[in-house]
């Protein structure tokens, strides 16, 4: 049943929503929430350059993405973040398209929908010839539009039309930017001259490390002055907050571990005596599901598999510890099996593999499978029957599964392929229906084992969790302010942790992991407020808000970690210059500082690294200044110390560089930046992000 056909089925709307999201994600790839009662009077998630993103529309798209990525481990909070970024980009780019008057004409839209990269290609390609049946695709779309079914038309627009328009507009926009890239002649000539530049100089160098940090104090006024002088570098677009916190361990205790071990031990005799391991495990409960088939040693995942394969059939080994579990292992059976098998099969399905809807009864499927078996026995063509009746995706390849490893197929199919000798044929029932299977080949026989595992994970008991929660609650209740909070931490021998630069829409806190609930609390309270215990992973956290860092210019406290060493080096440079550099020649400076005269030979502008020192932009800038040739410079406060240099030779290397290649490289770099244009647009946009009111 084709996608177009299923669109006609209104009950299949989820499938097409997922396809829509997938298409949009591909086109735009450059790339459980809860609402607060106090904000229940608005549905606006955010505003981008005056355009609103409303919650109902956002939630609809989010639900589709959750279904799309359900099997890939994507967390809801991750999807919220990625969807928000997609929406911001979509709005910003659409605004640019409107300003430029970009449109997708009906003919262009048709070329996208029915051209070589058509989204309909898979559904309307002849399996035998590989021909894309364009007219059939066009007729199917036209037919649904004529039906005037509002739901079907909405699906067609969201699944195909809108993504196609977005793709066309983006291609036009990026083409405009890419083709506007231009490298002027003067820039090329300057690049050539720079790349050919070479210099040699002598220098005296006094590193900042020669002055102890303890002798140079950096005050808040010093930091503030530096921030003011470099204000653009210390501007923040959004508010952040800092916290201090203590933790109370709610992980399983030694007692919990011992209790779990005793529980597993208590099953050992009954497990060994049981005749039906699967039924026994179902009753006792196990955290390692029973796989009712065989694996050879190479396929076993257990670290102690060398020991496990030696267990006599029918006996039980353990309990032993495997990660956070205690385990009993029972050897059910051992036999020679190949490590891979090749089969061909015909699947007579009882349900549609794509929609999971019933398509025939079990008895009807069995009857058809038996009929196919009888027909093949009397000489019917396997490939023809497979192509006509099989519901598997490989039916056009003759139903063949080339050599596949143990455990890849469902158990009944797997066991027939590996347990029966080559040439065996038969009908096998699985959850998908009935398979007519023929074993075509097997490789590398070795011992394989069926082992049943009774495993119990060690989990924290109610007593352990309650004790941690009680201790955290007492700490929180008794900590009336920051002073008492710190005193309590010392008294209870609790390590104080810190987390900085927490943003309003963060879902994790560094060092803590997933902690959205705590982030929300942080932004609902102010400096000095102390939280109730918050469960994060296997611990309870009690936090105090230590700082609110407003958007705009950073405060002294915020900037100090990145500024303090810079300012200290500036002070050291001034001290070194005033007290150590005496004279007006390299020799005099060497004598006054006690530092040797060093030499940098044949430094190339394109790789300006001073051996033994590293990158020193100010020094390199002076070293390539031709007006200083033959002269001794004034002291230069560099990145790692103070320098005085004397340029002895400043010229150009012989030979010319390949101007054509250089021009091409510069042009490619300029064009590549066009693909990053949305970042610049986003930075320039006025964005009001209100997600934290809802999630």
C-alpha positions in Angstrom: 0.0 0.0 0.0 1.6 3.3 -1.1 2.0 6.5 1.0 -0.4 8.3 -1.3 -3.0 5.5 -0.8 -2.6 5.7 2.9 -3.1 9.5 2.9 -6.6 8.7 1.8 -7.0 6.9 5.1 -7.7 9.6 7.6 -6.7 7.3 10.4 -3.1 7.3 9.2 -2.5 11.0 9.9 0.3 10.2 12.3 2.4 8.5 9.6 2.2 11.5 7.3 3.0 14.0 10.1 6.1 12.1 10.7 7.0 12.1 7.0 6.4 15.9 6.9 8.8 16.4 9.9 11.4 14.2 8.3 11.2 16.1 5.0 11.4 19.5 6.7 14.3 18.3 8.8 16.1 17.2 5.7 15.4 20.4 3.8 16.3 22.7 6.7 19.3 20.7 8.0 22.1 23.2 7.5 21.5 22.5 9.2 6.3 16.1 28.9 5.9 19.8 29.1 3.7 21.5 31.5 2.3 25.0 31.6 2.5 27.3 34.6 -0.9 28.4 35.9 0.3 32.0 36.2 0.9 32.0 32.4 -2.2 30.2 31.3 -3.6 33.4 29.7 -1.1 33.3 26.8 -0.1 30.7 24.2 2.9 32.5 22.7 6.0 30.5 23.0 8.2 33.3 21.5 8.4 36.2 19.2 11.0 36.5 16.4 11.3 40.0 14.8 7.6 40.6 15.7 6.3 37.2 14.4 4.8 35.0 17.1 5.3 31.3 17.6 2.1 29.9 19.2 2.1 26.9 21.5 -0.6 24.8 19.7 1.3 24.9 16.5 4.6 24.2 18.3 3.1 21.3 20.3 1.7 19.7 17.1 5.2 19.8 15.5 6.8 18.6 18.7 4.4 15.6 18.9 5.4 14.6 15.4 9.1 14.8 16.2 8.6 12.7 19.3 7.0 10.0 17.1 9.7 10.4 14.5 12.6 10.0 16.9 10.8 7.6 19.4 13.2 4.8 18.6 16.4 6.8 18.6 16.6 7.7 22.3 15.9 11.4 21.7 14.7 13.1 24.9 11.7 15.5 24.8 13.8 18.4 26.1 16.3 17.8 23.3 13.5 17.9 20.7 12.1 21.1 22.2 15.5 22.8 21.8 16.0 21.6 18.3 12.5 22.4 17.2 12.8 25.9 18.7 16.0 26.5 16.7 14.3 25.3 13.5 11.3 27.6 14.1 13.6 30.6 14.7 15.5 29.8 11.5 12.3 29.3 9.5 10.9 32.7 10.6 14.1 34.6 10.1 14.7 33.1 6.6 11.1 33.6 5.5 11.4 37.3 6.5 14.5 37.5 4.3 12.7 35.8 1.4 9.9 38.4 1.7 12.3 41.3 1.7 14.0 40.0 -1.4 10.8 39.2 -3.2 11.8 35.5 -3.6 9.0 33.2 -4.7 8.6 29.7 -6.0 6.6 29.6 -9.2 4.1 26.8 -10.0 6.5 25.4 -12.6 9.4 25.5 -10.1 7.2 23.8 -7.5 6.3 21.1 -10.1 10.0 20.6 -10.9 10.8 20.0 -7.2 7.8 17.7 -6.6 8.2 15.7 -9.8 11.8 16.1 -10.8 14.8 13.9 -10.2 14.7 14.3 -6.4 11.0 14.0 -6.1 9.6 13.0 -2.7 7.2 10.7 -4.6 10.0 8.8 -6.3 10.0 5.8 -3.9 6.2 5.4 -4.1 5.9 5.7 -7.9 9.0 3.9 -9.2 8.5 0.7 -11.1 10.4 -2.0 -9.2 11.2 -4.0 -12.3 12.4 -1.1 -14.6 13.4 1.6 -12.1 11.3 4.1 -14.0 9.8 6.9 -12.0 6.1 7.1 -13.0 5.7 10.9 -13.0 2.2 10.9 -14.5 0.8 8.5 -11.9 2.2 10.6 -9.1 0.6 13.8 -10.6 -2.7 12.0 -11.1 -2.7 10.8 -7.5 -2.1 14.3 -6.1 -4.7 15.9 -8.4 -7.2 13.3 -7.5 -6.9 14.0 -3.8 -7.1 17.8 -4.4 -10.3 17.3 -6.3 -11.8 15.3 -3.5 -12.1 18.5 -1.5 -11.3 16.5 1.7 -9.9 19.2 4.0 -7.9 16.7 6.0 -6.3 15.1 3.0 -5.5 18.5 1.5 -3.9 19.6 4.8 -1.8 16.5 4.8 -0.7 17.0 1.2 0.3 20.6 2.0 2.2 19.7 5.1 3.9 16.5 3.8 4.8 17.7 0.3 3.9 21.2 -0.8 5.2 23.3 2.1 8.5 21.5 2.3 9.0 21.8 -1.4 8.4 25.5 -1.3 10.8 25.9 1.6 13.4 23.9 -0.3 13.0 26.1 -3.4 13.2 29.3 -1.5 16.3 28.3 0.5 18.1 27.2 -2.7 17.4 30.5 -4.3 18.5 32.5 -1.2 21.7 30.6 -0.8 22.5 30.8 -4.5 22.1 34.6 -4.3 24.6 34.8 -1.4 27.0 32.3 -2.9 27.1 34.1 -6.3 27.6 37.5 -4.6 31.0 36.4 -3.3 33.8 38.5 -4.9 37.5 38.6 -4.4 39.0 42.0 -5.5 42.4 42.2 -7.1 43.9 44.3 -4.3 43.0 41.7 -1.8 44.6 38.9 -3.9 47.7 41.0 -4.3 47.9 41.8 -0.6 47.4 38.1 0.3 50.2 37.2 -2.1 52.5 39.8 -0.6 51.7 38.7 2.9 52.3 35.0 2.2 55.7 35.8 0.6 56.8 38.0 3.5 59.7 36.8 5.6 61.6 38.3 8.5 64.5 37.7 10.8 65.0 39.5 14.1 66.9 39.4 17.4 65.0 39.9 20.7 65.2 40.1 24.5 62.4 38.4 26.3 61.3 38.6 30.0 58.4 36.3 30.7 55.6 37.2 33.1 56.3 34.1 35.0 59.4 35.8 36.3 57.2 37.9 38.5 55.2 36.1 41.3 51.4 36.4 41.1 51.3 37.1 44.8 53.2 40.4 44.2 50.6 41.7 41.8 47.1 42.3 43.1 44.1 42.8 40.9 41.3 44.9 42.4 37.6 45.1 41.4 38.3 48.6 40.1 41.0 47.1 37.8 38.6 44.5 36.5 35.8 47.2 36.0 38.2 49.4 34.1 39.2 46.6 31.7 35.5 45.7 31.1 34.7 49.3 30.3 37.6 49.5 27.9 36.5 46.2 26.1 32.8 46.4 26.7 31.8 44.6 23.5 33.7 41.5 24.5 31.8 41.3 27.8 28.3 41.8 26.6 25.7 39.1 27.4 22.6 38.5 25.3 20.7 36.8 28.1 20.5 36.5 31.8 22.3 33.7 33.6 22.3 32.5 37.2 24.8 30.8 39.6 24.0 28.4 42.4 25.9 26.6 45.2 24.5 23.3 46.3 25.0 20.2 48.4 23.9 16.7 47.7 22.4 13.8 49.7 23.1 10.3 48.3 20.0 8.3 47.6 21.8 5.6 45.7 21.4 1.9 46.8 23.2 1.3 50.1 25.3 -1.7 51.1 22.2 -3.1 52.8 20.2 -2.7 49.6 22.9 -4.6 47.7 23.0 -7.4 50.3 19.3 -7.7 50.3 19.2 -8.1 46.5 22.0 -10.7 46.6 20.1 -12.7 49.2 16.9 -12.4 47.1 18.7 -13.8 44.0 20.4 -16.5 46.1 17.0 -17.7 47.4 15.9 -18.5 43.8 18.9 -20.7 43.0 17.6 -24.2 44.0 14.1 -23.7 42.4 15.7 -22.2 39.3 17.9 -25.3 39.0 15.0 -27.7 39.5 12.6 -25.9 37.1 11.7 -27.7 33.8 10.5 -24.5 32.1 13.0 -21.7 32.5 11.0 -19.2 30.6 7.9 -19.7 32.8 10.0 -19.7 35.9 11.6 -16.3 35.0 8.2 -14.9 34.1 7.0 -15.7 37.5 10.1 -14.7 39.5 10.9 -11.6 37.4 14.2 -10.8 35.8 15.9 -7.7 34.5 17.6 -9.6 31.7 14.9 -10.9 29.3 15.0 -14.6 28.3 16.3 -15.2 24.8 15.0 -18.6 23.9 17.7 -19.5 21.4 21.4 -20.1 21.0 24.5 -17.9 20.8 28.1 -18.9 20.2 30.7 -17.5 22.5 31.7 -14.7 20.1 28.1 -13.3 20.2 27.7 -13.4 24.0 27.9 -10.0 25.6 28.7 -11.2 29.2 32.2 -10.3 30.6 32.4 -13.8 32.2 31.4 -15.8 29.2 34.5 -18.0 29.4 33.1 -19.3 32.7 29.5 -19.4 31.6 30.1 -21.7 28.6 31.6 -24.3 31.0 28.3 -24.7 33.0 27.0 -28.2 32.7 23.6 -28.4 31.0 20.8 -28.1 33.6 23.0 -26.5 36.3 23.0 -23.0 37.7 26.0 -20.7 38.2 26.0 -17.8 40.6 24.9 -15.4 42.0 27.6 -13.2 40.4 27.6 -9.5 40.0 27.2 -8.0 36.5 27.3 -4.2 36.7 24.4 -3.1 39.0 22.8 -6.5 38.9 23.1 -9.8 40.7 22.6 -12.8 38.3 22.0 -16.5 38.2 22.9 -18.2 34.9 21.3 -21.6 34.0 22.7 -23.6 31.0 19.6 -24.7 29.1 21.4 -26.4 26.2 24.5 -26.6 24.0 24.9 -27.7 20.4 26.9 -27.2 17.2 25.6 -24.2 15.2 26.9 -22.2 12.3 27.8 -18.6 13.0 25.9 -17.3 10.0 23.2 -18.6 7.6 21.7 -17.7 4.2 18.0 -18.3 3.4 15.2 -17.2 1.1 11.7 -16.9 2.3 8.1 -15.8 1.4 6.2 -14.0 4.2 2.5 -14.4 4.3 1.7 -11.6 6.7 -1.3 -11.4 9.0 -0.8 -7.7 9.5 0.5 -4.9 7.3 4.2 -4.4 8.3 3.8 -0.6 7.8 0.5 0.2 9.4 0.2 -2.8 11.8 -3.4 -3.2 10.6 -4.8 -6.8 10.2 -4.9 -7.9 6.5 -5.8 -11.6 6.9 -6.7 -14.1 9.6 -4.1 -16.5 11.0 -5.9 -19.5 9.5 -6.0 -17.8 6.1 -2.3 -17.0 6.2 -1.4 -20.6 7.2 -3.5 -22.0 4.4 -1.9 -19.7 1.8 1.6 -20.5 3.1 0.9 -24.3 3.0 -0.4 -23.8 -0.6 2.8 -22.0 -1.6 4.8 -24.8 -0.1 2.8 -27.4 -2.0 3.2 -25.4 -5.3 6.9 -25.1 -4.9 7.2 -28.8 -4.2 5.4 -29.5 -7.5 7.7 -27.2 -9.5 6.3 -23.7 -9.2 8.8 -20.8 -9.6 9.9 -19.5 -6.2 10.8 -16.0 -7.4 7.4 -15.5 -9.1 5.5 -16.6 -5.9 7.7 -14.5 -3.7 7.2 -11.4 -5.9 3.4 -11.9 -5.9 2.7 -13.0 -2.3 5.5 -12.0 0.0 5.0 -9.0 2.3 8.7 -8.6 3.1 10.7 -5.7 1.7 13.1 -8.1 0.0 10.6 -9.8 -2.2 12.0 -8.2 -5.3 15.4 -9.8 -4.4 13.9 -13.2 -4.4 13.2 -13.1 -0.7 16.9 -13.8 0.0 18.7 -12.9 3.2 22.4 -13.3 2.5 24.6 -14.6 5.3 23.3 -13.1 8.6 24.5 -13.7 12.1 22.9 -15.5 15.0 20.2 -13.5 16.8 19.4 -11.1 14.0 16.0 -12.6 13.1 13.0 -13.4 15.4 13.5 -16.6 17.3 11.4 -19.1 15.2 12.9 -17.8 11.9 16.4 -17.7 13.4 16.1 -21.3 14.8 14.9 -22.7 11.5 17.8 -21.0 9.6 20.5 -22.2 12.0 19.1 -25.5 13.4 18.0 -27.1 10.1 20.5 -28.5 7.7 21.2 -26.7 4.3 18.4 -27.5 1.9 15.7 -27.7 4.5 12.3 -26.2 3.6 9.3 -25.5 5.7 6.6 -23.2 7.0 7.4 -21.3 10.2 5.1 -19.0 12.2 6.3 -15.7 13.7 4.6 -12.6 15.1 4.6 -11.3 11.5 2.7 -14.2 10.0 3.8 -17.4 8.2 7.1 -17.8 6.4 8.0 -20.4 3.8 11.7 -20.8 4.4 14.5 -22.5 2.4 18.0 -22.8 4.0 20.5 -22.0 1.3 23.8 -22.0 3.2 25.5 -22.0 6.5 29.1 -21.1 7.6 31.6 -21.8 10.4 30.0 -24.3 12.8 31.0 -24.0 16.5 29.4 -24.6 19.9 26.4 -22.4 20.7 24.7 -22.1 24.0 21.2 -21.3 25.3 21.5 -19.7 28.7 18.7 -18.3 30.9 19.6 -15.4 33.3 17.7 -14.5 36.4 18.9 -11.0 37.1 17.9 -8.5 39.7 19.1 -4.9 39.6 20.2 -3.4 42.9 17.9 -0.5 43.6 17.6 1.9 46.5 15.1 0.8 49.1 12.3 3.0 50.4 14.3 3.3 53.6 17.4 4.5 51.8 15.5 7.1 49.7 13.5 8.2 52.7 16.7 8.7 54.8 18.3 10.8 52.1 15.2 12.9 51.6 14.8 13.5 55.4 18.4 14.6 55.7 18.1 16.9 52.8 14.8 18.3 54.1 16.3 19.0 57.5 19.3 20.7 55.9 17.0 22.9 53.8 14.7 23.8 56.7 17.6 24.8 59.0 19.4 26.9 56.4 17.8 30.2 56.8 20.4 32.2 54.8 23.7 31.9 53.0 25.7 32.1 56.2 23.8 29.3 57.9 23.8 27.3 54.6 27.6 27.3 54.5 27.8 26.6 58.2 25.5 23.6 57.9 27.6 22.3 55.0 30.7 22.4 57.1 28.9 20.9 60.2 27.4 18.0 58.1 30.7 17.5 56.2 29.0 18.3 52.9 31.1 19.4 49.9 29.8 22.7 48.5 29.4 22.4 44.7 29.0 25.3 42.3 27.2 25.8 39.0 27.5 29.0 37.0 26.0 30.5 33.9 22.7 28.6 34.1 20.3 29.8 31.4 16.6 30.0 31.7 15.8 27.3 29.1 18.6 24.9 30.2 17.6 21.3 30.9 20.9 20.3 32.5 23.2 21.8 35.1 26.9 21.1 34.7 28.0 18.3 37.1 24.4 17.3 37.8 22.8 16.1 34.6 19.1 16.4 33.7 17.7 18.9 36.2 15.0 21.0 34.5 12.9 21.1 37.7 15.8 22.8 39.6 16.5 25.2 36.7 12.8 26.3 36.8 13.1 26.8 40.6 16.3 28.9 40.1 14.4 31.3 37.8 11.4 31.5 40.0 13.4 32.7 43.0 16.1 35.3 43.9 19.6 35.6 45.3 19.9 33.9 48.7 16.8 31.7 48.3 17.3 28.1 49.3 15.5 25.3 47.6 13.6 22.4 49.0 15.2 19.0 48.2 15.1 18.3 44.5 15.5 14.8 43.3 18.2 14.6 40.5 19.2 11.2 39.5 20.1 9.1 42.5 20.6 12.1 44.8 18.7 14.9 46.5 20.0 18.4 45.9 19.6 21.5 48.1 20.7 24.7 46.3 21.1 28.4 47.1 21.1 31.0 44.4 24.4 32.8 44.7 24.1 35.3 41.8 21.8 36.7 39.1 23.9 37.8 36.1 21.7 40.2 34.2 21.8 40.5 30.4 24.1 43.3 29.2 27.6 44.1 30.3 29.1 41.4 32.6 29.6 42.3 36.3 33.0 42.3 37.8 32.4 39.0 39.6 31.3 37.3 36.3 34.2 38.7 34.3 37.0 38.1 36.9 37.7 34.5 35.9 38.5 35.4 32.3 39.9 38.9 33.0 42.0 38.6 36.1 45.0 37.0 34.5 45.0 39.4 31.6 44.9 42.4 33.9 47.6 40.8 36.1 49.9 40.4 33.1 49.3 44.0 32.1 50.4 45.1 35.6 53.4 42.7 35.4 54.3 44.2 32.0 54.3 47.7 33.3 56.4 46.7 36.3 58.9 44.8 34.1 59.2 47.7 31.7 59.7 50.3 34.4 62.1 48.3 36.6 64.1 46.1 34.2 64.3 47.5 30.7 67.1 50.2 30.8 69.0 51.5 27.8 68.3 51.9 24.1 69.9 48.8 22.5 69.4 45.0 22.7 72.7 44.6 24.5 71.8 47.3 27.1 68.3 45.6 27.6 70.0 42.2 27.9 72.3 43.6 30.6 69.6 45.4 32.5 67.2 42.4 32.5 69.7 39.6 32.8 68.1 37.9 29.8 70.0 36.7 26.8 69.7 38.1 23.2 67.8 35.5 21.3 67.2 35.2 17.5 64.2 34.3 15.3 65.4 33.4 11.8 63.3 33.3 8.6 59.9 33.7 10.2 57.2 33.4 7.5 54.1 35.5 7.7 51.8 32.6 7.0 53.2 30.6 10.0 54.4 33.2 12.5 55.4 31.0 15.5 58.4 32.0 17.6 60.3 28.9 18.5 60.3 28.3 22.3 57.8 31.1 22.8 54.7 30.4 20.7 52.2 32.8 19.2 52.8 36.5 19.9 50.6 38.6 17.7 52.0 42.0 18.8 55.6 40.9 18.4 54.9 39.4 15.0 53.1 42.5 13.9 56.2 44.6 14.8 58.5 42.1 13.2 56.9 42.5 9.8 56.8 46.3 10.1 59.4 47.4 7.5 59.8 50.8 9.0 61.5 49.2 12.0 64.1 47.4 10.0 67.5 48.0 11.6 66.0 49.7 14.6 65.5 48.5 18.2 61.8 48.6 19.2 60.3 50.0 22.4 59.3 47.3 24.9 56.3 45.3 23.7 53.8 43.8 26.2 53.1 40.5 24.6 50.9 37.6 25.5 53.5 35.7 27.6 56.0 38.4 28.5 57.7 41.7 27.5 59.8 41.8 24.3 62.2 44.2 22.7 63.1 43.3 19.1 65.5 44.4 16.4 64.6 43.6 12.8 67.6 42.5 10.8 66.0 41.4 7.6 62.5 42.1 6.4 61.7 41.1 2.8 60.0 38.6 0.5 60.7 35.0 -0.4 61.8 34.4 -4.1 59.2 33.0 -6.4 55.5 33.7 -6.9 52.6 31.8 -5.5 49.9 30.3 -7.7 47.5 33.2 -8.0 44.8 31.1 -9.6 44.7 28.6 -6.8 44.9 31.4 -4.2 42.0 33.2 -5.8 40.0 30.0 -5.9 40.7 29.2 -2.2 39.7 32.7 -1.1 36.5 32.6 -3.2 35.6 29.2 -1.8 36.0 30.5 1.7 33.8 33.5 1.0 31.2 31.3 -0.5 31.3 28.9 2.4 30.4 31.7 4.7 27.2 32.3 2.8 25.9 29.0 4.1 26.4 30.3 7.7 24.4 33.4 7.0 21.5 32.3 9.2 23.8 32.6 12.3 24.4 36.3 11.5 20.7 36.8 10.9 19.9 35.2 14.2 22.4 37.3 16.0 20.9 40.5 14.5 17.3 39.4 15.2 15.1 40.5 18.0 14.1 37.3 19.7 11.9 36.9 22.8 12.1 33.3 24.0 9.3 32.4 26.4 9.7 28.6 26.3 10.5 28.5 30.1 6.9 29.6 30.8 5.6 26.3 29.3 8.4 23.7 29.6 
